Amino acid sequence: MNYSNEKGPPEDSVAPAVELLTVADFPEKDDPYFYKDIKDYSDMKKYCLALDLIDDPASIAAYEEWHASEKTWPEIRKSITDSGITGMEIYRTGNRLFMIMETDDSFSFERKAALDAANPKVQEWETLMWKFQQPLPWAKPGEKWVLMEQIFKV
């Protein structure tokens, strides 16, 4: 039914009955696994990082192709989650990349670096990706992804 705001519903219409539910209506509430899929954001940290790609359309297209879900190596995805990263997104504008990482309390950049250094598949991936990447002009020697500083939040 389509009602106009000025007239309201026709007088002969009947509103459907609404059944109110309470927590008691859900027997699962006492199951300790009922809430297992609900993310606890209280311990989550968020990091934003930036990196440049080589400013070449073919190189940028190849980099994006490697990051398509079906092309990213499963060992890389595993190394990300094993380090305490619970979510990762990478965005691009021009040749600038912007990464958002959400982490649990087990994550540290030092631990991630140590895990990556000990993982030959991650080293192989990083060598391959470096063919498409270049450091930001202000990056320290040997630094790839540069941690960004938050300057605004609502």
ChimeraX attribute file (.defattr): number of C-alpha atoms within 10 A of each C-alpha:
attribute: neighborCount
match mode: 1-to-1
recipient: residues
	/A:1	6
	/A:2	6
	/A:3	9
	/A:4	8
	/A:5	7
	/A:6	6
	/A:7	8
	/A:8	9
	/A:9	14
	/A:10	9
	/A:11	7
	/A:12	6
	/A:13	8
	/A:14	8
	/A:15	7
	/A:16	6
	/A:17	6
	/A:18	6
	/A:19	6
	/A:20	6
	/A:21	8
	/A:22	7
	/A:23	8
	/A:24	9
	/A:25	9
	/A:26	9
	/A:27	9
	/A:28	12
	/A:29	12
	/A:30	10
	/A:31	9
	/A:32	8
	/A:33	9
	/A:34	11
	/A:35	12
	/A:36	9
	/A:37	7
	/A:38	7
	/A:39	8
	/A:40	10
	/A:41	10
	/A:42	8
	/A:43	9
	/A:44	17
	/A:45	14
	/A:46	13
	/A:47	14
	/A:48	18
	/A:49	16
	/A:50	20
	/A:51	21
	/A:52	21
	/A:53	22
	/A:54	17
	/A:55	14
	/A:56	12
	/A:57	12
	/A:58	11
	/A:59	16
	/A:60	18
	/A:61	12
	/A:62	13
	/A:63	19
	/A:64	14
	/A:65	13
	/A:66	16
	/A:67	14
	/A:68	10
	/A:69	10
	/A:70	9
	/A:71	10
	/A:72	13
	/A:73	15
	/A:74	12
	/A:75	13
	/A:76	17
	/A:77	14
	/A:78	11
	/A:79	17
	/A:80	20
	/A:81	15
	/A:82	14
	/A:83	20
	/A:84	19
	/A:85	23
	/A:86	16
	/A:87	13
	/A:88	16
	/A:89	10
	/A:90	14
	/A:91	10
	/A:92	15
	/A:93	8
	/A:94	11
	/A:95	16
	/A:96	16
	/A:97	16
	/A:98	18
	/A:99	19
	/A:100	16
	/A:101	18
	/A:102	18
	/A:103	22
	/A:104	19
	/A:105	11
	/A:106	12
	/A:107	18
	/A:108	14
	/A:109	9
	/A:110	9
	/A:111	13
	/A:112	16
	/A:113	12
	/A:114	12
	/A:115	16
	/A:116	18
	/A:117	12
	/A:118	10
	/A:119	14
	/A:120	12
	/A:121	16
	/A:122	19
	/A:123	14
	/A:124	10
	/A:125	15
	/A:126	14
	/A:127	12
	/A:128	13
	/A:129	16
	/A:130	14
	/A:131	12
	/A:132	19
	/A:133	23
	/A:134	19
	/A:135	19
	/A:136	16
	/A:137	8
	/A:138	8
	/A:139	15
	/A:140	10
	/A:141	7
	/A:142	7
	/A:143	13
	/A:144	17
	/A:145	19
	/A:146	18
	/A:147	15
	/A:148	13
	/A:149	9
	/A:150	8
	/A:151	5
	/A:152	5
	/A:153	4
	/A:154	2
